[in-house]
């Protein structure tokens, strides 16, 4: 007959306290990230008067979301729609371009041996630790001298360089593509181009989507570089455009309805990122987890 060993009461008490602390910790993080989003969504449904007179985490007396959306896209000659187009073009071009370059470079660093490989990758890795503000003045001077300032190319071209994407794709390619598979393809007569496009590229798809998602989010939310290089409101992005409206709303004598438009515009600006995350969720999750599995 076996006897059941009873756990001491103090052990159960400590375990209960630890569980409670974990839940408190998780709830605090949940509130930190979700409460501002809830406030933003609720505020976009209010009138300008209700924005300042009602409780922030509840609806106002009037549900004004549709009216706010109409005013948002009609204000200032429809500038918000133009800013959405500019942001979409910039984010898509920079994200796709930087992801392609990162994939090619990461694959080359992972699967080829060439002179200066370690030194070049060390420079790429070191550049990830340099703050982006360090390059602000040189980029401004370069774009001004080349005549690209006040154009989307002024922000697209710097966005094509993604050192972290190169690092991530090198790590991913080293784990996702076995060397034996490449050797077998070469034995069958496949050259480097056929090997990459027919075999490696399919295996690199989750990593490519992960880098693409990170690059797109970074470009969509980019504020400092567009603020520095774009001064014409016709080429503003969402971040700089909404910041411009917010600065106008703070000035005395200006129509305070801009506060509601800025909030509603922020909700519209967040939606593409949320949709993209949900649509590409299964790809970027597998891309992030593969690097932690070793054979």
SVG drawing of the C-alpha trace seen along z (x, -y; Angstrom):
<svg xmlns="http://www.w3.org/2000/svg" viewBox="-26 -83 65 85">
<polyline fill="none" stroke="black" stroke-width="0.4" points="0.0,0.0 1.3,-3.4 0.8,-6.4 0.1,-9.8 2.5,-12.5 0.7,-15.6 2.2,-18.9 2.8,-21.3 0.3,-24.1 3.0,-26.8 3.9,-25.3 0.3,-25.7 0.2,-29.2 3.4,-30.2 2.2,-28.7 -1.1,-30.5 0.7,-33.8 3.1,-33.3 0.1,-32.5 -1.7,-35.6 1.4,-37.7 1.7,-36.3 -1.9,-37.2 -1.4,-40.7 1.7,-41.2 -0.1,-40.0 -3.1,-42.1 -0.9,-45.2 0.8,-44.6 -2.6,-44.0 -3.9,-47.2 -0.8,-49.1 -1.1,-48.0 -4.9,-47.6 -6.4,-50.5 -4.9,-53.3 -6.2,-51.4 -9.7,-51.1 -9.6,-54.8 -8.6,-55.7 -11.4,-53.6 -14.0,-55.1 -12.8,-58.7 -13.1,-58.4 -16.9,-57.9 -17.4,-61.1 -18.1,-64.7 -15.5,-67.3 -17.6,-68.4 -18.0,-64.9 -14.3,-64.3 -13.6,-66.6 -16.9,-66.2 -17.4,-62.5 -15.4,-59.6 -12.6,-58.5 -13.3,-54.8 -17.0,-55.0 -19.1,-56.1 -20.4,-59.7 -24.0,-60.8 -23.8,-60.7 -22.2,-58.0 -20.4,-60.3 -17.9,-57.9 -19.4,-58.1 -19.5,-61.9 -15.9,-62.0 -14.8,-59.8 -16.6,-62.0 -15.0,-65.2 -11.6,-63.4 -11.5,-62.7 -13.0,-66.0 -10.9,-68.3 -8.3,-70.5 -9.2,-69.4 -9.0,-65.7 -5.4,-65.7 -5.8,-62.7 -6.6,-60.4 -3.5,-61.7 -1.4,-61.0 -2.8,-57.4 -1.7,-56.9 1.7,-58.4 2.2,-56.2 1.0,-53.1 3.4,-53.6 6.3,-54.4 5.7,-51.5 5.0,-48.9 8.0,-49.9 10.5,-50.2 9.3,-47.0 9.3,-44.9 12.6,-46.3 14.4,-46.0 13.0,-42.4 14.3,-41.3 17.7,-42.8 17.8,-41.4 16.9,-37.9 19.6,-37.9 22.2,-39.3 21.3,-37.0 21.3,-33.9 24.7,-34.9 26.2,-35.3 24.7,-32.0 25.5,-29.7 28.6,-31.1 32.2,-31.5 33.9,-34.5 36.7,-36.9 35.8,-39.5 32.6,-37.7 33.0,-37.9 34.2,-41.5 31.3,-42.6 28.8,-40.8 30.4,-42.3 29.8,-45.8 26.2,-44.9 25.7,-43.7 27.4,-46.8 25.2,-49.1 22.1,-47.7 23.4,-49.3 23.8,-52.8 20.7,-55.1 18.9,-56.3 19.3,-59.9 23.0,-59.7 22.3,-59.4 19.7,-62.2 21.9,-65.1 24.0,-63.1 20.8,-61.8 19.3,-65.3 22.4,-66.7 22.5,-63.8 18.9,-64.1 19.1,-67.9 22.2,-67.8 20.6,-65.1 17.4,-67.0 15.2,-64.2 14.1,-66.2 10.3,-66.7 9.7,-63.5 8.8,-60.0 12.2,-58.8 13.8,-60.7 12.3,-58.3 12.1,-55.2 15.8,-54.9 17.0,-55.0 14.2,-52.5 15.7,-49.9 18.6,-49.4 17.7,-47.1 20.7,-45.7 18.5,-43.9 16.7,-42.2 20.0,-41.0 21.0,-39.6 17.6,-37.9 17.6,-36.3 21.2,-35.0 20.2,-33.3 17.0,-31.9 18.7,-30.7 21.4,-28.9 18.7,-26.9 16.1,-26.5 18.2,-25.4 20.4,-22.3 23.7,-22.3 23.1,-18.7 20.0,-19.8 22.0,-22.4 24.8,-19.9 22.3,-17.5 20.8,-20.1 24.3,-21.0 25.0,-17.3 21.9,-17.2 23.2,-20.0 21.4,-23.0 23.4,-26.3 23.3,-28.9 20.3,-30.7 18.2,-27.6 19.1,-26.4 18.1,-29.7 14.8,-30.3 13.6,-26.7 14.6,-25.4 15.9,-28.0 13.4,-30.8 10.4,-28.5 12.1,-27.5 12.9,-31.2 9.3,-32.3 8.4,-32.5 11.6,-34.4 10.9,-36.7 7.4,-37.5 8.7,-38.2 11.2,-40.7 8.6,-42.1 6.2,-42.6 8.8,-44.3 9.9,-46.5 6.4,-47.5 5.5,-48.4 8.7,-50.4 8.1,-52.3 4.4,-52.9 5.2,-54.3 8.3,-56.2 8.1,-59.8 11.5,-61.4 13.0,-60.9 9.8,-62.1 9.6,-65.1 13.2,-66.0 13.0,-65.4 9.4,-66.2 8.2,-69.8 5.5,-69.9 2.1,-68.9 1.3,-67.1 4.0,-64.5 3.4,-64.2 2.9,-60.7 0.2,-59.8 2.6,-60.3 3.8,-63.8 0.3,-64.8 -1.5,-63.9 1.3,-65.6 0.8,-68.8 -2.9,-68.8 -2.3,-68.2 0.0,-71.2 -2.6,-73.3 -5.3,-72.2 -3.1,-73.4 -2.9,-76.9 -5.4,-79.5 -8.1,-80.5 -8.0,-77.3 -11.0,-75.1 -10.7,-72.6 -12.5,-69.9 -9.0,-68.9 -8.5,-67.0 -11.3,-64.6 -10.0,-64.4 -6.5,-63.5 -7.9,-60.8 -10.1,-59.4 -7.2,-59.5 -5.0,-57.6 -7.6,-54.8 -7.7,-54.6 -3.9,-54.6 -3.7,-51.7 -6.2,-49.4 -3.8,-48.4 -1.2,-47.3 -3.7,-45.2 -5.1,-43.6 -1.6,-42.8 -0.6,-41.2 -3.7,-39.0 -3.3,-38.0 0.4,-37.1 0.3,-35.8 1.1,-32.1 4.0,-33.1 5.8,-35.5 5.3,-33.2 7.0,-30.3 9.7,-32.6 10.5,-33.8 10.4,-30.3 12.6,-28.4 15.7,-30.2 15.3,-28.8 15.3,-25.2 18.6,-23.5 19.1,-20.2"/>
</svg>
